[in-house]
Amino acid sequence: MAAYLIVDELNVSDPETIKDYIKKAGVTIKANGGELLASGIPEALEGDWLPKRCVLVKFDTMERLKTWWNSNEYQALIPIRTSVSENNIIVIDGL
């Protein structure tokens, strides 16, 4: 069953550093079978949620997603992201 990673970007203090992080993270995602499905500024049709930017990544299974998340390669990138941005990150199983 597919699994999805959803990133709700709240704040970015250094756009250049986050661009570099995105490139590096993208390489690790692809190497672990992930696929970037969407990235951009979403439009809220209902409710008060006003995200600045969202990212949607698909993996074949939750196990592969968590293998990527816990990989040494991605774990090394997390401090870069957290030093220049605030995010909500969730995972969810597909149907």
C-alpha positions in Angstrom: 0.0 0.0 0.0 1.4 3.4 -0.9 2.4 5.9 1.8 2.6 9.6 1.6 4.8 12.2 3.3 3.2 15.7 3.6 5.3 18.7 4.5 3.6 21.9 5.7 6.2 24.6 5.5 5.6 27.3 8.2 8.6 29.5 7.9 11.9 29.7 6.0 14.6 32.1 7.3 17.3 31.3 4.6 15.9 30.5 1.1 19.3 29.7 -0.4 20.0 27.1 2.3 16.6 25.5 1.9 17.1 25.3 -1.8 20.3 23.4 -1.3 18.5 21.1 1.3 15.7 20.4 -1.2 18.1 19.3 -3.9 20.0 17.0 -1.5 16.8 15.6 0.0 15.4 15.0 -3.4 18.3 12.8 -4.3 17.8 10.7 -1.1 14.0 10.4 -1.8 14.6 9.2 -5.3 17.3 6.8 -4.2 14.8 5.2 -1.8 12.0 4.8 -4.3 10.1 8.0 -3.4 8.4 10.2 -5.9 7.7 13.9 -5.5 4.0 14.4 -6.5 3.3 18.0 -5.6 5.2 21.1 -4.3 3.9 24.6 -4.1 1.4 27.0 -2.5 -1.9 25.3 -2.0 -5.3 26.9 -2.1 -7.5 26.4 0.9 -11.1 25.8 -0.2 -12.5 25.5 3.4 -11.3 26.2 6.9 -8.6 28.5 8.3 -5.5 26.6 7.2 -3.2 29.0 5.3 -0.1 27.1 4.4 2.8 28.9 2.9 4.0 25.9 0.9 3.3 22.2 0.9 5.1 19.2 -0.4 3.6 15.7 -1.2 5.9 12.7 -1.6 4.8 9.2 -2.4 6.6 5.9 -1.4 5.5 2.4 -2.3 5.0 1.5 1.3 5.2 3.0 4.8 8.2 0.8 5.4 10.1 2.3 2.5 9.1 5.8 3.6 10.4 5.2 7.1 13.5 3.5 5.8 14.2 6.7 3.9 13.4 8.9 6.9 15.7 7.0 9.2 18.5 6.6 6.6 21.9 8.0 7.5 21.8 10.1 4.3 18.5 11.8 5.2 19.2 12.1 8.9 22.3 14.1 8.0 20.1 16.6 6.2 17.6 17.2 8.9 19.8 19.7 10.9 20.1 21.8 7.7 16.4 21.9 7.3 15.6 22.6 10.9 18.2 25.3 11.2 16.5 27.5 8.6 12.9 26.4 8.6 9.9 25.3 10.6 7.6 22.6 9.3 4.8 20.3 10.2 5.6 16.9 8.7 3.1 14.0 8.7 2.8 10.6 7.0 -0.3 8.8 6.0 -1.1 5.4 4.4 -2.7 5.4 0.9 -5.9 3.5 0.2 
